[in-house]
Amino acid sequence: MKPGLQLTHEEFDFLLSEHRRLLHLTNHLEYCLYQIGAPEDPAVRECQQAAGALIGCLRDLAFRHDQQVFPVLEALLTAG
């Protein structure tokens, strides 16, 4: 972050809201993939594999944000 960057409580709350939305959409995508099952069509399987990789990446990023990014931002809010 740039020195002097200002973050309001409203902006922080919006970031958290969007983070929760991302997690909800990720979970919904995973649920939809499981409903498809094991299709015969190779293109559908490939799509499932790509979506599964995306889901894993999104979960890893969300975990990092939860553990490392949001606590720092919240500390900046309380310090300011």
N, CA, C and O atoms as a DFTB+ gen file, in Angstrom:
320 C
 N C O
     1  1       0.832      -1.178       0.000
     2  2       0.000       0.000       0.000
     3  2       0.877       1.242       0.000
     4  3       1.985       1.238       0.537
     5  1       0.383       2.268      -0.589
     6  2       1.107       3.526      -0.638
     7  2       1.014       4.225       0.714
     8  3      -0.029       4.174       1.366
     9  1       2.094       4.876       1.141
    10  2       2.006       5.644       2.382
    11  2       0.933       6.716       2.245
    12  3       0.791       7.338       1.192
    13  1       0.184       6.923       3.314
    14  2      -0.839       7.952       3.296
    15  2      -2.143       7.532       2.635
    16  3      -3.068       8.338       2.534
    17  1      -2.233       6.295       2.188
    18  2      -3.470       5.818       1.568
    19  2      -4.570       5.783       2.615
    20  3      -4.396       5.210       3.690
    21  1      -5.686       6.390       2.302
    22  2      -6.802       6.467       3.239
    23  2      -7.832       5.393       2.900
    24  3      -8.156       5.161       1.735
    25  1      -8.330       4.755       3.934
    26  2      -9.366       3.743       3.783
    27  2     -10.441       4.045       4.813
    28  3     -10.162       4.119       6.009
    29  1     -11.651       4.216       4.353
    30  2     -12.748       4.504       5.275
    31  2     -13.363       3.195       5.764
    32  3     -13.154       2.132       5.179
    33  1     -14.118       3.299       6.838
    34  2     -14.839       2.123       7.343
    35  2     -15.814       1.600       6.301
    36  3     -16.005       0.391       6.173
    37  1     -16.425       2.501       5.566
    38  2     -17.371       2.089       4.530
    39  2     -16.669       1.304       3.431
    40  3     -17.189       0.297       2.951
    41  1     -15.492       1.766       3.034
    42  2     -14.725       1.049       2.004
    43  2     -14.282      -0.320       2.512
    44  3     -14.317      -1.306       1.775
    45  1     -13.868      -0.372       3.767
    46  2     -13.469      -1.654       4.359
    47  2     -14.659      -2.606       4.409
    48  3     -14.537      -3.781       4.064
    49  1     -15.803      -2.096       4.838
    50  2     -17.015      -2.929       4.886
    51  2     -17.394      -3.421       3.490
    52  3     -17.842      -4.556       3.329
    53  1     -17.215      -2.568       2.485
    54  2     -17.503      -2.975       1.108
    55  2     -16.545      -4.088       0.668
    56  3     -16.967      -5.043       0.015
    57  1     -15.263      -3.971       1.019
    58  2     -14.295      -5.025       0.685
    59  2     -14.704      -6.348       1.321
    60  3     -14.658      -7.395       0.674
    61  1     -15.104      -6.297       2.587
    62  2     -15.540      -7.523       3.262
    63  2     -16.790      -8.098       2.616
    64  3     -16.922      -9.313       2.471
    65  1     -17.693      -7.232       2.235
    66  2     -18.920      -7.677       1.574
    67  2     -18.613      -8.357       0.245
    68  3     -19.171      -9.412      -0.058
    69  1     -17.740      -7.765      -0.537
    70  2     -17.359      -8.357      -1.817
    71  2     -16.595      -9.669      -1.619
    72  3     -16.720     -10.594      -2.422
    73  1     -15.821      -9.740      -0.567
    74  2     -15.093     -10.965      -0.231
    75  2     -16.085     -12.089       0.077
    76  3     -15.936     -13.213      -0.403
    77  1     -17.083     -11.772       0.874
    78  2     -18.127     -12.766       1.183
    79  2     -18.893     -13.177      -0.070
    80  3     -19.239     -14.346      -0.241
    81  1     -19.149     -12.218      -0.934
    82  2     -19.851     -12.514      -2.198
    83  2     -19.015     -13.464      -3.055
    84  3     -19.547     -14.409      -3.637
    85  1     -17.725     -13.216      -3.129
    86  2     -16.819     -14.086      -3.880
    87  2     -16.854     -15.508      -3.319
    88  3     -16.899     -16.474      -4.080
    89  1     -16.835     -15.638      -2.005
    90  2     -16.897     -16.965      -1.387
    91  2     -18.231     -17.649      -1.682
    92  3     -18.270     -18.848      -1.959
    93  1     -19.313     -16.892      -1.622
    94  2     -20.629     -17.457      -1.920
    95  2     -20.692     -17.964      -3.368
    96  3     -21.162     -19.073      -3.625
    97  1     -20.220     -17.148      -4.297
    98  2     -20.246     -17.554      -5.710
    99  2     -19.333     -18.747      -5.969
   100  3     -19.652     -19.613      -6.783
   101  1     -18.209     -18.790      -5.281
   102  2     -17.291     -19.929      -5.411
   103  2     -17.967     -21.210      -4.931
   104  3     -17.897     -22.245      -5.594
   105  1     -18.622     -21.131      -3.775
   106  2     -19.325     -22.300      -3.249
   107  2     -20.458     -22.735      -4.171
   108  3     -20.686     -23.930      -4.356
   109  1     -21.163     -21.773      -4.746
   110  2     -22.257     -22.105      -5.654
   111  2     -21.728     -22.787      -6.924
   112  3     -22.321     -23.750      -7.410
   113  1     -20.625     -22.286      -7.448
   114  2     -20.018     -22.912      -8.628
   115  2     -19.612     -24.347      -8.318
   116  3     -19.843     -25.248      -9.124
   117  1     -19.012     -24.560      -7.159
   118  2     -18.608     -25.914      -6.788
   119  2     -19.830     -26.825      -6.662
   120  3     -19.795     -27.973      -7.105
   121  1     -20.885     -26.331      -6.072
   122  2     -22.120     -27.105      -5.946
   123  2     -22.669     -27.483      -7.326
   124  3     -23.072     -28.624      -7.552
   125  1     -22.678     -26.522      -8.233
   126  2     -23.164     -26.787      -9.592
   127  2     -22.307     -27.840     -10.294
   128  3     -22.829     -28.686     -11.020
   129  1     -21.001     -27.786     -10.079
   130  2     -20.114     -28.780     -10.689
   131  2     -20.429     -30.182     -10.189
   132  3     -20.431     -31.134     -10.969
   133  1     -20.696     -30.314      -8.885
   134  2     -21.015     -31.628      -8.337
   135  2     -22.354     -32.139      -8.857
   136  3     -22.543     -33.348      -8.990
   137  1     -23.272     -31.243      -9.148
   138  2     -24.571     -31.666      -9.686
   139  2     -24.422     -32.246     -11.090
   140  3     -25.191     -33.123     -11.483
   141  1     -23.457     -31.771     -11.833
   142  2     -23.235     -32.291     -13.192
   143  2     -22.809     -33.747     -13.130
   144  3     -23.182     -34.543     -13.991
   145  1     -22.034     -34.097     -12.121
   146  2     -21.557     -35.475     -11.998
   147  2     -20.364     -35.724     -12.884
   148  3     -19.558     -34.825     -13.126
   149  1     -20.249     -36.951     -13.371
   150  2     -19.134     -37.358     -14.225
   151  2     -19.638     -37.516     -15.654
   152  3     -20.060     -38.605     -16.043
   153  1     -19.598     -36.461     -16.425
   154  2     -20.134     -36.520     -17.787
   155  2     -19.226     -37.286     -18.740
   156  3     -18.028     -37.433     -18.500
   157  1     -19.817     -37.765     -19.815
   158  2     -19.073     -38.472     -20.850
   159  2     -18.336     -37.506     -21.778
   160  3     -17.301     -37.850     -22.349
   161  1     -18.869     -36.317     -21.919
   162  2     -18.328     -35.332     -22.858
   163  2     -16.978     -34.802     -22.348
   164  3     -16.909     -34.220     -21.266
   165  1     -15.906     -35.006     -23.129
   166  2     -14.583     -34.527     -22.706
   167  2     -14.526     -33.009     -22.511
   168  3     -13.791     -32.522     -21.653
   169  1     -15.294     -32.267     -23.300
   170  2     -15.281     -30.812     -23.147
   171  2     -15.884     -30.399     -21.801
   172  3     -15.419     -29.449     -21.171
   173  1     -16.914     -31.115     -21.370
   174  2     -17.533     -30.812     -20.077
   175  2     -16.573     -31.179     -18.955
   176  3     -16.451     -30.437     -17.981
   177  1     -15.893     -32.307     -19.075
   178  2     -14.899     -32.701     -18.063
   179  2     -13.784     -31.676     -17.975
   180  3     -13.336     -31.324     -16.884
   181  1     -13.338     -31.201     -19.127
   182  2     -12.278     -30.193     -19.147
   183  2     -12.751     -28.907     -18.459
   184  3     -12.000     -28.275     -17.717
   185  1     -13.981     -28.540     -18.714
   186  2     -14.557     -27.359     -18.073
   187  2     -14.634     -27.566     -16.554
   188  3     -14.332     -26.653     -15.785
   189  1     -15.030     -28.747     -16.133
   190  2     -15.087     -29.049     -14.704
   191  2     -13.698     -28.949     -14.071
   192  3     -13.545     -28.415     -12.973
   193  1     -12.697     -29.463     -14.769
   194  2     -11.332     -29.406     -14.234
   195  2     -10.843     -27.966     -14.130
   196  3     -10.214     -27.591     -13.140
   197  1     -11.128     -27.167     -15.142
   198  2     -10.726     -25.762     -15.111
   199  2     -11.454     -25.023     -13.987
   200  3     -10.847     -24.231     -13.266
   201  1     -12.735     -25.279     -13.842
   202  2     -13.503     -24.637     -12.776
   203  2     -13.008     -25.096     -11.405
   204  3     -12.946     -24.298     -10.469
   205  1     -12.662     -26.359     -11.285
   206  2     -12.120     -26.867     -10.023
   207  2     -10.804     -26.190      -9.663
   208  3     -10.563     -25.863      -8.500
   209  1      -9.961     -25.983     -10.657
   210  2      -8.697     -25.279     -10.414
   211  2      -8.953     -23.833     -10.002
   212  3      -8.295     -23.312      -9.102
   213  1      -9.911     -23.191     -10.661
   214  2     -10.273     -21.822     -10.304
   215  2     -10.808     -21.753      -8.875
   216  3     -10.452     -20.848      -8.122
   217  1     -11.646     -22.690      -8.508
   218  2     -12.196     -22.740      -7.156
   219  2     -11.069     -22.869      -6.131
   220  3     -11.074     -22.178      -5.113
   221  1     -10.118     -23.740      -6.395
   222  2      -8.980     -23.898      -5.485
   223  2      -8.182     -22.618      -5.346
   224  3      -7.791     -22.242      -4.241
   225  1      -7.938     -21.951      -6.456
   226  2      -7.200     -20.693      -6.449
   227  2      -7.960     -19.618      -5.672
   228  3      -7.370     -18.891      -4.873
   229  1      -9.262     -19.520      -5.908
   230  2     -10.078     -18.531      -5.205
   231  2     -10.094     -18.796      -3.699
   232  3     -10.032     -17.860      -2.902
   233  1     -10.175     -20.048      -3.316
   234  2     -10.178     -20.380      -1.882
   235  2      -8.840     -20.047      -1.239
   236  3      -8.799     -19.520      -0.127
   237  1      -7.749     -20.351      -1.926
   238  2      -6.420     -20.006      -1.402
   239  2      -6.277     -18.499      -1.225
   240  3      -5.779     -18.032      -0.201
   241  1      -6.714     -17.744      -2.223
   242  2      -6.637     -16.293      -2.154
   243  2      -7.527     -15.752      -1.043
   244  3      -7.114     -14.861      -0.300
   245  1      -8.729     -16.273      -0.923
   246  2      -9.647     -15.827       0.123
   247  2      -9.063     -16.106       1.504
   248  3      -9.182     -15.276       2.406
   249  1      -8.436     -17.258       1.675
   250  2      -7.815     -17.593       2.960
   251  2      -6.689     -16.618       3.277
   252  3      -6.562     -16.149       4.408
   253  1      -5.873     -16.316       2.270
   254  2      -4.770     -15.365       2.484
   255  2      -5.317     -13.988       2.859
   256  3      -4.781     -13.329       3.749
   257  1      -6.366     -13.559       2.193
   258  2      -6.975     -12.274       2.534
   259  2      -7.481     -12.288       3.972
   260  3      -7.264     -11.337       4.723
   261  1      -8.160     -13.380       4.353
   262  2      -8.681     -13.498       5.720
   263  2      -7.570     -13.433       6.760
   264  3      -7.716     -12.789       7.799
   265  1      -6.466     -14.102       6.472
   266  2      -5.404     -14.240       7.460
   267  2      -4.376     -13.113       7.441
   268  3      -3.786     -12.805       8.476
   269  1      -4.151     -12.490       6.283
   270  2      -3.053     -11.537       6.165
   271  2      -3.483     -10.134       5.753
   272  3      -2.977      -9.156       6.304
   273  1      -4.384     -10.014       4.819
   274  2      -4.700      -8.700       4.256
   275  2      -5.718      -7.952       5.112
   276  3      -5.471      -6.812       5.505
   277  1      -6.854      -8.574       5.406
   278  2      -7.895      -7.875       6.141
   279  2      -7.461      -7.459       7.551
   280  3      -7.828      -6.368       7.988
   281  1      -6.697      -8.279       8.280
   282  2      -6.232      -7.806       9.589
   283  2      -5.350      -6.551       9.504
   284  3      -5.422      -5.681      10.372
   285  1      -4.521      -6.461       8.462
   286  2      -3.677      -5.278       8.300
   287  2      -4.552      -4.058       7.980
   288  3      -4.360      -2.985       8.552
   289  1      -5.494      -4.229       7.080
   290  2      -6.390      -3.117       6.758
   291  2      -7.198      -2.683       7.975
   292  3      -7.381      -1.488       8.210
   293  1      -7.674      -3.634       8.733
   294  2      -8.458      -3.296       9.918
   295  2      -7.594      -2.579      10.948
   296  3      -8.066      -1.658      11.616
   297  1      -6.347      -2.985      11.084
   298  2      -5.422      -2.310      12.009
   299  2      -5.178      -0.869      11.565
   300  3      -5.079       0.029      12.402
   301  1      -5.083      -0.645      10.263
   302  2      -4.907       0.716       9.769
   303  2      -6.122       1.584      10.099
   304  3      -5.988       2.769      10.402
   305  1      -7.305       0.978      10.034
   306  2      -8.520       1.722      10.360
   307  2      -8.544       2.122      11.841
   308  3      -8.877       3.255      12.188
   309  1      -8.190       1.182      12.686
   310  2      -8.245       1.463      14.122
   311  2      -7.111       2.396      14.539
   312  3      -7.252       3.161      15.493
   313  1      -5.982       2.334      13.823
   314  2      -4.865       3.225      14.139
   315  2      -5.150       4.648      13.682
   316  3      -4.660       5.607      14.277
   317  1      -5.948       4.782      12.620
   318  2      -6.235       6.107      12.058
   319  2      -7.374       6.712      12.749
   320  3      -7.772       7.830      12.421
